[in-house]
Amino acid sequence: MNESFLIALKHLAPNYKSARFLLAVSGGIDSVVMTHLFASLNLNFDIAHCNFHLRGEDSNKDMNFVTQNLIQFLKNNASCSPNIFVKEFDTFAEQKNTGKSIEMVARDLRYEWFQELSPNYDFICTAHHANDNAESLILNLTRGSGYNGLNGIPSKNGMIIRPLLSFTSKQIHEYAQLHEIPYRVDLSNLEDQYQRNRIRNQVIPILETINPNVVHTFSKNIGFFNTQYRFYKSQINEIKTQLLHQNSEHEWSINIEQILCQQEPLLILFEILSDFNFNYPTIEQLFYQLQGESGKQFFNEKYMIIKDRSQLIIQCKNSKKQRNTIIVESLEDLQENQIEYDLESNKPNFTFLNDPKIAYFDFEKLQFPLLIRTWNEGDWFQPLGMKGKMKLSDFFINQKFTLFEKQNVPILTTSSEPSAILWIMGHRTNEQFKVTNQTKNVLILKIKSNYSIL
């Protein structure tokens, strides 16, 4: 096992001879065998032990075993004396009001502490093995997992490595027996209170009656699944790049026709929207609305999706809360809000550029302070060049604004009469404030194409 372990370690940590390792050691057989293997190779390692106080006095006995018995065993049998770090947690108290299982809370606490210790080490090692991997695969399939759930436990995740992942529980027990290694037995692992324990104690033994090497078979399959998944993700990411467009910091869009042209449109939509934390039932419901009427909305805690004509628009839900009403007290305030301005005297040959990002106003008709805000229901104005008034909602329809464009377009108004709209910024000014032959001074405002007040 020593040679096989060294091969696995070289793959995970090519600089293993000079690297500093922190070993996560519970006192159970897996982590103690891992510690013995590191010691037998004369590697530079320290030990970290978590006491979650989940098993009463047994938890304290585990802690005492690691800090006393194991350290003494290493001194006597491997001539090494690693540093040991111990962290005690009130795990039940930490669990309150989290909605998480006690196992998940313990896991999070463990890795958060490892992160605190990590600056002094090159790698953090856990003792997950092939049986753990097989159990994870079965558990993921039982709960209902996508392709990603077939990958099992990663052998490397950042600086966390799992050098025992290719070894079975049987191999680890045989190694411990051969080298007379002491260890603690977690009696809770023999109980069927937890789902993983039921898989370990009931499901795996039944599968071994069909295939005695079932754990090795699962390990090989997981290796194949990993290769296939990497290829699958590379193809999916290419498609995502083509279909998902980021319109602004808070908004994305997907062309519906392009989705429907895909060979597996529901799958592609799931892969895109799951990145925004939408679950499969919601995505499936949305998919069957793609050819329906506009305006359908779908929500989760962070994002909202609106089906708008030919597009799906995704936006952060809190972007509405981030909207401001900007008060422009003076011309200087315009520049502070990324609006360029010029004030010029009017003359007969004054040149007007046909650019919707540039607006021209009769300066004497304006009354400061001005306001920049988003639109409100009932807003109206008289578009430049028209005689009658028009609701902004009608203007948006005529200009084929998406629902999100309608919600986010900045509107310039006067503060004395906020309903008096000067400019739908980047689109159309108001006829009532235009430059005429009687205008003395012309205020020229210019914005960038992506101007936003979010």
N, C-alpha and C positions, 0 to 999 in steps of 0.2 A: 504493500500500500504506500510505503514511503516514496518509491520511485514514481508511481502514478500521481501521488499528491504533488510532488515536485514539478512534474510536467504540467499539471493543472495550474499551479501557482505561477510558473514561468509565463504561461499564456496570459494570466490576469495581471501579473506584476513583473514585467521584464527586468526591472531593476531590483528584484527581490533581495539581492545580496546586500545592497546599501539602503534599502527602504526601511522606514519605520512603520510598524504595524500596531494597530490597536485592536485587540481581540475582544469581542463581546462574549463573555463567559457567564453562563447561568449557574454552572455547577453540574448540569446534566451531562450525560455521556457524550453527546455530540460535540459540545463546546470544549469539554475537557480533552477529548481525543484530538481536536484541532489544536489545542494548546500544546499537547505533547508532540505533535508533528512539527510545530514551529520550533519547539525547544530542541528536538532531535536534529534539526537542520541548522542549529546555532544562529537563528535569525534574531533581529532586533525587534522585540515586541514588548508591549505592556498589556495589562488586562483591565477591562471595564465591566463592572457588575451592577446590575439594576435590582433593587429590592422593591417590588411593587406592593408588598404586604397584602397579597391576594389569598394566601394560604395559611394565614395565622402563623404559628410558631415554625412551621415548615419553611416559610420564607426566610425567617431569621437563621434557621439551620443551614439553608443553602448559602446565605451570605457568610456565615462563619466558616463553612467548608471551603469556600473560595479564598477567603482572606487568610485562613490558617492552614487547613489540611492540604489544599492544592499547592499553595506556595511552598510548604515544607516538602511535599512530594517532588516538586520541581528542583528544589535545592539538592535533595538527596539523590535523585535519579537522573537529572539532566544538567546539574551544575549551573543552573541559571536562577536569577532572582529578579523577575520583572517588577516594575512598579504596578500598583493596583489602585484603581479608582472605584469608589463605591458611591452610588446615589440611591437614596431612599425616597419613595413616592407614596403619597396618600392617594392611591389610584381611584378609589371609590369617590373621594371628594372631588377629584379632577373630572370624574365622569358626569357629575351632576349638571343637568341642563344642557348637555352637549348633544343628546340624541344618539350618541355613538355607543357601540358595544364596548364592554370592558376590555376585550382583546384589542380593539382598535385604539382605545385611549392609551393602553399600555404601550402599544407599538409606537404611537405618535410621541409619547413621552420619552421613550427609549431613543428614537432617532433624533429628537431635538437635543437630548443631552449629548449624544455622539457628535452632533454638529458643533456643540460648544467645545468639545475636546479636540476636534479635528485639526485645528491649525498646527498642532505639534506633530502630526502624522501624515504619512503619504497614503495609507490605506486603512480602512476600518473593515474588519473581517467578521462575518457572521457564519454560523455553523449549519446553515441549511443544507440538506442533502437530497439525494434522489427521491426518497420516499416523500419528503416534504413537497417536492416538485410534482410528483404524481398526485398527491392529495389535493394540491392547489388546482391542478388541471381538472380533476373530477369535480371539485367544489365549484369551479367556475362554470363548467358545463351544466351542473345541476341547477345552479342559480339562474342560468340563462346568460350566456356570454357571447360576444362577437368574436371576430377573428383574434383580437388582441388577447382575449382570455385563454387562447390556446398556447400562448407563449410561455406559460408557467412563470417561475421565479427567475429573474435575470441573473446571470452569473456575475455581471458587473453593472453597477449603476453609479456613475460618478466615481467617487473614491471608495464606495462600498463594494467589496468583493466577497464572493462565496466559494472558496476553494474546495469545499466538500461536496459541491452540487452533483458531481458525477458518481459519488459513492453511495451505496445503499446502506440502510440501517443495519442490515446483517453484516456487511463488511466492517462497519464502525464497531459493532459489538465484538466481532472476532479480533479486531485490533486491540481493543481495550482488554480483552481476556488474555491475549498473548503477552501484553506488556504489563499486566497486573495493575491497570490504572484505576484508581478509586474514582467514584463519581456518585452524585446524588440521584435518586429516583423520584421523579415528580409523580406522585400517586394520582394526581388529577388527570394525567394523560391516559390512565387506565379506565377512567370513567367515560361514559357516553353523553355527558352533559352538553358538550360542544359539538357542532357539526363536524369539524375537522377530526375530532376524536372518533366519531362514529364511522367516518370514512376509513380512518387508520385501523380501528379495531374490528370493524365488521365488513366493510366493502372490499378493501384490499385483500384480506385473507380469502374471500370468496373468489376474487379474480385470480388469485394465485393457484387455485385448484384448476382453473382453466389453462393458465399459462404461468408456470412457476417463476418465470423471469419477467413477469408483467411490469415490475418497476423499471427494469432496464429497457423494456419495450416502450414504456411511456417516455423515458428519457430520450430515446432515439427519435420518437415521434415529435417530441417538443423541439428537438433540434431541427427537424424538417419544417415544422410549423414556423419556427423563427425565420428560417431562410425564405419560406414562401411569404411570410408576413412583410419582411423587408422589401421584397419585390413588389408586393401588393401596395404597400404604402408609397413607394417611389412612383408607381403609376397613378395612384390616387392624388398625390401631391401635384403632379403635372396637370391633371384635370382641374384640380382646385385653382391652380394659378390661372388657368384659362377662363374659368367660370365665375370666380368670386372676385369682385372689384371693390376696392376700398375707396369710397367717395370722399370721406373726411375722417377725422380722428374718431368720430362716433357713429359712422354710418358705412354700410356695405350694401352691395346690390348683386343680384343673381338674375340673369336673363332666363326667363321661364322656357322659352323655345329651345335654348341651348341645353337646358336640363333634359327636356323631353326628347331631345335627339340622341341622348346617350343610350348605350346598349342596356344599361341597368339604371334607369333614372332615379328610382327610389333609393337604391344603394348609394349612388353618388350624392343625392340630396342629404342622406343620413350622414355621410362622411363629412360633408361641409358643415351642416348645422349642429352636429354633435360637438364641434369645436366651440360652439356658442352655448353649450350646456343644455341643448334641447334633447329630450329623450325620444326613444323610437316611437311610442304611441302618438306623441304630438306631431312628429315629423311625418308619420304615415297619414295622419288626419290632414295635415297641410298638403301633402302630395296629391291627395284626391280632390283638393280644392283648386289645384293649379289652373284648371281650365274653366273655373267658375267665375263669379262676379268679383269685381275689385272691392277692396275695403276690408276683407277678412283679416282679423288680427289674431296673433298667437303670442303668448307671453311665457317667460319664466322669471326667475328672481332678478336677473340682470339685463335681459334683452327682450325686445319685442320685434315681431316680424309682421309686416303688412304686405298683402298681395295687392300690387298696384299696377293695373293694366298688364304690361308685358314683363313686369319685374317683381321679384321678391326683394323688399327693402328691410334690412336688419339694422336696428339702432339700439344703442345703450338706453335703457329705460330712464336712467338718471340724467340723460342729456337735457330733458325738459327742465329739471331742477337747476341745471347749470346755466340756463339762459339768463341774461342780464338785460336790464333796461339801462342803457348808457346815456348819461346826461352830458351834453356838449355845451359847456358854458361859453366857450369862445372859439375862435378860429384855431388857436394853438391846441385846444383839446382834440381837434380833428386829427392832427398828426399823432398825438399820443394814442389814438385809437386806430392807427394804421390807415388813415384816410388822407391822401395827399390833397392839397388845396392850392389854388391861385386866386388872387383877387385882381382883376384887370378892368381898366376903363373900357366902356363900350365904344365902338367905332363902327362906321358903315361897313367896312370890309372884314368885320370880325369873323373868324373861322370857327365853325362848329364841326367837330369830328364825329362821324357816325360810329360811335362805340358805346355800347350799353353800360360799360364800366365807368364812363365819364358822364357827369351830369353838369348842366349849366343852369344857373338860377339868377334871377334879378335880386341882387343882394339887398336892396332896400325893402323888398317884400318879406324878407325873413326876419323873424324875431327870436333872438337868443334868450334863454338856452334852447337848444334843439334836443330831441330824443332819438335814440336808435333802439328799436324794439322789434319783437316778432309780431306777426299779424294777429288780430282779434276778429272774432265773428262779427259781422256787420260793418267792417272797415270798407270804405269806398274812396275813390278819387276820380279826377277827370284826367284820363290819359292824355299825354302830350299829342296835339293834333286832332283831338276829338272834341265835339261840342257838348256831349252829354256825360253824365256821371256813370261810373261803373263800380259794382262791388268787386272787391279784391278777389273774392271766391270765384266770380265769373272770369276775371282776368286770368287767374291761375288755370282755370279749365281751358280757356282759349289758347294759352301758352303751353298747355300739356304739362303742367307741373306735376311731379309725383307728390304723393301725400306728405312725404318727409320734406321735400323742397318747399312745399307750401307752409309747413310748420316752422321751418328754419330760416326762410329768406329774411334778411334784415330790412326793416322799414324805417325811413327817416321821416320824422314828424316835427311839428313845433310843440314846445312844452305848454304854451299858453292854450293851445287847442290840439291835444294829442291825436284827435281824429283827422286833423288836417295833414294829410300825407303829402310830403314833398317828393319822395322818391322811393319806389320799390327797387332797392339798391341792386344794381347790375342788370336792371330790366327796363323800367320806364319811369319818367318823371311826370309831375303834375302840370297840366296846361296852365293852371292858375299862377304858377310861379316862374313861368318861362321868361326868357329874355325878349324884350320888344324894342321898338325904336325909341321908346321913352326911357329905357333902362340906362342908368348912369354907370353902375358898376356891376360886373359879372363875376359871380362866385363859381369857380370851376372845382368840382370834386372828382377825385379819381380813386377807385378801389381796385384791389387785385381780384382775379377771377374766383379765388377760393375764399373771399372775405366772409368771415363768420363772427357772430357775437357769442357763440357757445363758449 
